[in-house]
Each structure stands twice: as C-alpha cells, then as structure tokens.
Amino acid sequence: MKGNQTERPLNMAIVLETLSGSSLLEDYQSTRQQALQFYAGDWKKLQSYRDIASKIDEKFDETARQRAFETFDVPKSFSGKRRDSWVNGNGLVVTTGQQPGLFGGPLYTLYKALSAIQLANKLEKELDRIVIPVFWVASEDHDWEEVNHTYFINRDDEVVRTALDNEGHRGQAIHKTPMSNEISETIDQVSQSIGETEFRNGYLELFRSYYREGVDLGTALGEVLLEILGPKGLVVLDSNNTVLKSNSMELMMAELQGAPSTERKLRQWSDSLAKAGYDLQVPILDQAVNLFFENSEKRERIYRNEDAFCLRKSDKTLTLGEIEELSENDLSLLSPNVLLRPIVEASILPVVSYVAGPGELAYYAQLKPLYETHGATMPILFPRHSVTLIEAKVQRKMSRLGLSLKDCERSSQDIFSSIAKGRISESINIVIEKLKTQIMECSDELIGHVNELDPTLEGSVRKSRNTALGNIDGVNQKIIRSFKRKNAETLKQVDSIRSHLFPNGKRQERVLNPFFYLARYGEQFIEDLISHFKVELIDEEDRG
C-alpha cells in the first residue's frame, strides 16, 4: 500500500491451526502412505521438491520459461536481473490461486498468497535457484454468487455482508462481468462498517484505485495483490491472460479429442481412491468433457454427444472442427474445468509446488491420470497455513467469561447456557438433580410394586416418570431464561466473541475480509502473519 507505516507489535494473538476436513486430507497432512500414493510425493520432505524440480528441468528449457514468464503480471519492484536469472537458470514457481472474491474475498485468500511466498523463499534457498510465488486469479470462473460479496464486522461487533448486485451477470465468466457504478457506493458501505481506524483511509484509497466502474473483479484483485504483496515477490497470473490462453489451446484441444479415454482413466483412478477408503471431491460425470465453452449468454460445460459435442443448457451441438474454428477466432471461448485447470497450469509453468486449501488437497488426489495423459509434471501439494486471529479486546472478553478458543466453537446459546449453569446458585442445581434422582428411584420402586399387581401398569408409570422429568427440565430452562434476561450483557459479549472468531458459525478465515484487519493494523498485520507462516522441510541428506 502507498505510504510508510511504522513497525510495531500487533495487539492480537495469531493462533496456528491445522486444516481440517476429509480423512484424505488428514492422512495427507500426516504423510500416511495410503494417501501419498495418490500425490506427487511427501510434502514434508525437501527431497520431494528436488525430485519434481529435476522432472521439470527435463521438460522446460529457456524458451519454455520465457514463454511462461510472459504470462505474469509482475510488480514494479521485480528486477530484470531476477527475471533473467529465472529464465536462464532453471527457475521454478510455487503457485496458489482463488476465485476473485469482492475486495479479496475471505482471509484464506491472503493466507494462501503468504504461504506461497514463504514456501518459494524456502525452496529458493534450498534448491539454489530462483523460485517465484505466483497467484492464479481464477477469473474464468462463472459462479457470481460466490465472488460478489464479502463480510466485515461493524462497530457494534455484528457481521455485515457487503455485496454487489447481479445486474448484468448472466452466468458468464467473471472477467466478462465489469463492475457498475454501484462499486463506489459499496466502498462507502465498507468505510461505514469498519468505522474510523488508523489505516482505513489508505486502504479505501487502494479500493477506489482498482475497484471501479468498468473493471472486473479478477483484474481488481490482481492489482491489489501486486500492490500489497508485490514487494514480497508475488506475481499474478490471470486465467484469462491471452498468452496463457494461446499457449494452452493445444492441450485443451487434445483434451477435447481424447475425452472418452480421459473419462475412463479418471473413473478407474476414482475406483482406486474409493478402495483406499476415500471419497471423491469432484464427481466424474457421464459424457462430460473437462472443458467449458463460453457462448454469448453463459459459460457451459461441454458434453460428448455421439460424434459431436453439445451444450445441454443452451441445447446446442458443435463438431470438433467448429469448436476449433471458433476458438481460433476467440481464445476466451474454451476454458478448463476444476480438474483440468491444474494440468494447464503445470504444462505452461514450471510448477514445483501448489499451495492448497482443504478442498483442493482432496480433488488433486484425482488428477494423476490427467497429468500423465498430457505429459505434465504433478507438483507437490503444500497445505496452506491456517490461523485464527484473536484481538486483544476479544481475548479480554473471553478471559472474563472463562472461555477458550475451543469453547467458542459452540453456538452462542450453548456457550451462554454453560456460563449460566456455572453462575446460577449451586443449591438450585443440587435440588434439581436431587429431585430428578428421587423421581427415578421412586418410579423404579413403584414399578416393582405394580408389576405384582398388574404388569400392564408399568407403561403408565414410566410415562408419568418421563413427563415429570420433562417438566423439571422445563423448569430448569425457565430458570436459565430468567438468568438470560437479567444477564443480557453477558449474552451480548458471547455474541460479540462469536462474531469475531466464528462469524456466521464458520471459521473466521472462511468469512471475514482481510482488509478488516489491515485497516486496523496496517502492513504490520502482514509482517506478523509471515513470521508465523514458517516452512520447515526435512532434509534427509543433512542427516547423513
């Protein structure tokens, strides 16, 4: 960001977390061979990266690397000397990427970029060659509902949704959906939500420079990333880059021609995953090609239809020759789906590693056959860093209420009920439990007596007992509700804590926008994250 900012420690705790999700994700992070067999190697071992680098060197010469570099948007600070060293000295890249969410989307977008920067720095030192961190902006994605909004926390500690409307979007790729003049008003809304903070105005200026009428979200995100992370070495690649599209056209046409074989291989590989006890992240659809076609109305999945191809939603049929001719005239018409995109990336760029989130780590396990089919080198998958940010004011509230971060995962009502039980007179709890115990004991005794008289009465006794216990629980809930009415401020504090740590009931990193914190802490926020995002790889050569 423009301007100088004074370095100082953050008034917050940065708590490192482990990515959570499927059993495949857990096994991969634990480097169990059962999972590693579906990937390129052990992500914790430096030798794995050395092996991939050697394979890349067999396929990428200086010309290929020069062609790859032409796809990058580089920051002003990127020197010609570094570029030449990368092209001529067997340079590599560490990639990561994301759809271009509004104002950068959720925090994990920033975490992915910083993880890539840190891994690239580590590998550059260990492999003794230039390694560039690359952020792939997935602007060809067409899910507008996923990218058109983001979340901040307002001055009342409420989670606030900020969004662009859907006017003008018809299912097209994001890069074909320019922002309207409403973006200026949206930025004003962000300003009001955040309130007065030390660094707010500088970042609002950044927004107004790049998020403006006529610009698409992908272009804006790329510019913002270069502004704030370019000085750290990050470069940006937009998936709609014309050089990239031109260089990947041959691969996409090969995928189109070999679609039946590809589908068969993916299904066989999927069966292997299933036999190993893992679920598929991305289903393999019948007759589906791993490509999208963008017509004048929308971006659609291509399907095989006997000797031709079809777009089912628009009810159109195209021959291979027609698709080739149309694509030659407009490079943006064809684009890879989620399974083929990594293959396109690895065929154009010397990718030694991809920094992945939970979902990506899961579906990359399905991709080995695609890499082999197209002669591309599968990179090492590096799990992105994950943290929870606990500001000092939030920590103080947690301490007053005796809450841990784990406690805060529960709903506000559950947390409050636990607090209430701890604060309500112990004598009340004792009497309630004593009453329930007496009812149980007396009902058991009564059942013994009625069975001697008439066994059919046992059901009536049990029903009466359960009704009585339910009534007592009801009384207990009334006591808790009375406590809530008299302790509304406590419930408000619990809601406030949850808004910051688990907004909308989800992990903080999956909801809140990073600029909420940048506006409060400035560039030091990024510096502190970097200091926590350590990369430690096992070098078995050093062990002798």
HELIX and SHEET records of a PDB file:
HELIX    1   1 SER A   23  GLN A   29  1                                   7    
HELIX    2   2 GLN A   33  LEU A   36  1                                   4    
HELIX    3   3 LEU A   46  LYS A   59  1                                  14    
HELIX    4   4 GLU A   62  PHE A   69  1                                   8    
HELIX    5   5 GLY A   80  ASN A   88  1                                   9    
HELIX    6   6 LEU A  102  GLY A  104  5                                   3    
HELIX    7   7 LEU A  107  LEU A  127  1                                  21    
HELIX    8   8 TRP A  144  VAL A  147  1                                   4    
HELIX    9   9 ILE A  174  LYS A  176  5                                   3    
HELIX   10  10 GLU A  182  ILE A  194  1                                  13    
HELIX   11  11 ARG A  200  TYR A  210  1                                  11    
HELIX   12  12 LEU A  217  LEU A  229  1                                  13    
HELIX   13  13 GLY A  230  LYS A  232  5                                   3    
HELIX   14  14 THR A  242  GLN A  257  1                                  16    
HELIX   15  15 ALA A  259  LYS A  275  1                                  17    
HELIX   16  16 LEU A  320  ASN A  329  1                                  10    
HELIX   17  17 ARG A  341  ILE A  348  1                                   8    
HELIX   18  18 PRO A  358  TYR A  363  1                                   6    
HELIX   19  19 TYR A  364  GLN A  366  5                                   3    
HELIX   20  20 LYS A  368  THR A  373  1                                   6    
HELIX   21  21 ALA A  392  LEU A  401  1                                  10    
HELIX   22  22 ASP A  407  GLU A  409  5                                   3    
HELIX   23  23 SER A  412  ARG A  423  1                                  12    
HELIX   24  24 GLU A  426  LEU A  453  1                                  28    
HELIX   25  25 PRO A  455  LEU A  457  5                                   3    
HELIX   26  26 GLU A  458  LYS A  486  1                                  29    
HELIX   27  27 ALA A  488  LEU A  501  1                                  14    
HELIX   28  28 PRO A  503  GLY A  505  5                                   3    
HELIX   29  29 GLN A  508  ARG A  510  5                                   3    
HELIX   30  30 PHE A  515  TYR A  521  1                                   7    
HELIX   31  31 GLU A  523  HIS A  532  1                                  10    
SHEET    1   A 2 MET A  12  GLU A  17  0                                        
SHEET    2   A 2 SER A 386  GLU A 391 -1                                        
SHEET    1   B 5 VAL A 235  ASP A 238  0                                        
SHEET    2   B 5 VAL A 131  VAL A 137  1                                        
SHEET    3   B 5 LEU A  92  GLN A  98  1                                        
SHEET    4   B 5 VAL A 351  ALA A 356  1                                        
SHEET    5   B 5 ILE A 380  PRO A 383  1                                        
SHEET    1   C 2 HIS A 149  ILE A 153  0                                        
SHEET    2   C 2 VAL A 159  ALA A 163 -1                                        
SHEET    1   D 5 LYS A 316  LEU A 318  0                                        
SHEET    2   D 5 ALA A 308  LEU A 311 -1                                        
SHEET    3   D 5 ARG A 299  ASN A 305 -1                                        
SHEET    4   D 5 ALA A 288  GLU A 294 -1                                        
SHEET    5   D 5 LEU A 334  PRO A 336 -1                                        
END                                                                             
